[in-house]
């Protein structure tokens, strides 16, 4: 007959194995319960107005400061960059998650030369803008910027979003039929997809740490019928190419995908130059002619 094995004595002052497992389980449960949604703020890395990366004059741009008031009463700071030469329309630019507009001037400095006014604005909590960034708040900010642009150009308002700004641009354009066309660069279909790409080792925790929705991919049906250009670098190690491809597949026609060979997460304009300018300019001009 087999005898039951006696449990080894526990060292004085040291919890038993069962108790250690229980403590670990409680710690994990605490993370799951009290950490739910706490990582949403990781998407936002704002700099205040005191940090200046570039000035419009550095790129030969003519710019006007403007104030934008959101529906929930937040005052935002924006820059209106003036087109040179034959003018096509106005582009609302939704920048990425870091710094402030003075950094992102460099990414759109070519658009005025190609005949577009550009409304470049800071989200709440960034630069000179009031408030604290939240996902819903950034969408409200983009809506306010689109509304301001539409007062200047009711039939020639376009939207361009990079990275986090691409997700915000989709969600905002879905609410504003006045947007004639949309360019989404280096972005993602779902918030949790972006988080998993940044922290693959914690992928199992992402559903608790990052809240879901409103998701860019779910908003795509509401921009159906309006031209969409999805741009993604195949060397993007921040948001992998597969995320841009999934976003594109889920979109309705008319749509176009541009795989930027050798480009990382930064705008492909830095590698492709005039070819990229022609791609985006022709896309926008064709969209306005529809």
N, C-alpha and C positions, 0 to 999 in steps of 0.2 A: 504494500500500500504506500502510495506517495504521501508524504507529509507536507502540509502547507509550510512554505518558507517564511520564517519570521522576518519582518522588516528590520533592516539594519538600524541600530540606534542613531538618533539624530545628534549631531555635534551640538554642544551647549551654545545657545544663542543663535544658532543657524536655523532658519525655517525649513521645514520638510520640503521634499520635492513637490508634493501635491500642493503645498501652500505657495511655493514659488510659481507653479503653473497658474494657480488661481490669481495671484497678484499680476502676473503677466497678462492673463486674460482680461482682468479688470482694467489694466492700463490700455490695452487695445480697444476695449469697449469705450473707455473715456475718450480716446482719440476719435472713434467712430461717431460717438454721440455729440461731444462738445466741439470737435474740430470740423463738423460738417459745414461746408461752405467757407471755412476760414481762409482758404487759399485763394479766394477770388481776388483779393487785393494784390496778389503776386503778379497779376497781369499789368499793373500800373507802376511805372518808374518815372514820376515827373521830376523835372527841375523847375525851380522858381525863376522869376524874371531876372534875378541878379546874375544868372549864368547865361552869357551871350556867346553863341558859337559863330554866327555869321550875321552880317547886316545886309539888307537888300542892295545897298550901293556897292558892296563888294562884288556883286555879280552883274552890276549895271542895270539893276531892276528899279523901276519906279513903283513905289508902294505907298498905300494910304492905310493908316491905322483905323480900325473900326471896332465898334462895340456891338456885341450880339447878345440879345436877351432871350433866354430860353423860356419855355412855357411854365417851368417851375420857378422862374424868377432869378436864375443865376446869370450874372454878367460875365460874358466871355470876351477875350481879346482876339482879334483877328487882323490879318494883313490882306489887303486887296492889291495884288500884283497886276499891273496894267499891261495889256497886250501891246506889242509893237507891230507895225505893218498891218496887213489886212486882218481884220478881226473876225473870228468864227463864233465865239460864244464864251461862256464862263464855266470854269471847272472848280468844283468844291473839292479840296484835298483833305482827306482824313489821314493824319499821320500815324506813325507807329506808337509803341507804348512808352517810349523813353523821351527824356529831355523836354524840349519845348519847340515852338515854331522856328526859333533861330537856328536850330540844327537842321530841320527838315526843309528849310529854304533851298538847300543844296540839291535836294531830290527833284524839285519842280522848277528850277531856275530856267530851264529850257522851254517850258510851256509858253510863257509870254512871247518869246521870240518866234514861236510857231503860230501865233495869232490867237492866243487864249488869255483872257483875264483869269486869274487864279485867286480864289478865296481860301487862304490858308489860315486855320484857326487853332487855338489851343483848347483842349478839353478842360472841363472843370478841374481845378487843382493843379493845372499846368501853367507855367509862365505867369502872365498877368491875370489869368482867369480866376474867378472866385470858385469856392466850393471844394468838395472832396470827390475824387473820381470813384464812380461805381459803374457797373456794366450798363444799367438802365440809364444812368445819368449821361454817359457818353453818347448813347443813342439819341437822347434828347438834345444834346449839344449839336450833333450832326444834323438833326432835323431843323434846328434853329438856323444853322448855317445855310442849309438848302433853301429855307424860306427866304432868307435875306438875299441870296443869289437870285432866286426866282422873281423877286421884286425888280431886279435890274434886267433880267433876261427870262421872261415867263416861258419862252419856247426854245431857249438855247442853254439850258442848265444841264451840266454833266457832272458826274462824280467819279473820283479816283481815290482808291484807298490802298494803303500799304500795310501789310502785316496785321496787327490788331485793327488798324484803320480799315482794312479790307472787310473784316467781319462787321465793323460798325457801319461801313458804307452800304453793305448789303441790307442790313436790318433797317437802316434809315431810308434807302431808296425804295424798299418795299412799301413804305408808308407814304411816299411822295410820288404820285404819277407824273409830276412835272419833270422829274429826272428823265432825260432822253436816252442816256446810255451810261454804262458803268464799266470801269476798269478796276479789277481786283488783282493786286500784286502780292505774291508771297504770303498768302493768307491760309485760312483753315475752315473746315466745315462745321466743327463743334468745339466748344470751349475745352471740353475734357480731352479732345484729341490733341490740342495744343499743349495742354499740361502734361499728357503722357509723353509727348515728343521731347519735352524738356527734362522730365524725370522718369525715365523708363523703369528704374529700379523700384519706384513707388507707384507703378501703374495700378496695383491692386487697391491702393488707398485713394486714387484720384476720384472715384465716384462719391466719396464722402468729403474730401477736402475741397473739391471744386463743384459748385452747383451747376446744374444743367439749365439750358435755355435762358432766354430765347436764342435759338441756334441759327446761325447764318444759313445752313443747308435747308432748314425748314421755311425760311423766308423766300427762298428762290422762286417758288411758284408765283409769288406776287410781283415778280419783275418779269415774268414770261411775256414775250412779245417785244421787250426792249433789248437792244443789243448789249451783250456782255462779252468782255474780253478778260480772260483769266491768264495771268502771267506768273510763271514760277521758275525759279532757277533749279537746274538739276544738281547743283552742288550746295544746296541749301541744307545746312546742318542744324538750323534752328527749327524750321518747320519743313519737314521733308517734302520732296516733290509729290509723293503719293497723296498728300493732303490736298494740294492744288488740283491734282487729277480727279480726286473724288468730288470735289466741289464742282468742277467742270462737268463731269458726267451727270450730276444731279440737276444741272441747269437745263432749261428749255431753249430751243432755238428762238432767235438767232444768237449764236454764240461762236466764240473762237478761242482756241488755246494756243499760247505761245510758250514753248519750252525754251528757256534761256540757257543755252549750253555754257557750262563753266561758271555760271553766276551763283553766288551764295545768297544770303538773305538780303543783302543790300540791293537796291534797285538795279536791274540789268542795264539801265541807261549808262551806268559807269563803265560797263564793258562794251556795250553795243553802240553807244553814241548815236550818230545820225540815223542808223538803221532802226533803233528803238524809237527815236523821235518820229520817224516816218510811219512806223507801225501804229503808234498811238494816235498821231495826228490824223492819219487816213481813216482809222477806225471811228474817231469822233466826228470827222467831217461827213463820212458816209452815213453815220447814225443821224446826224442833223438833217440830212437830205431825204430821209425816209418819209 
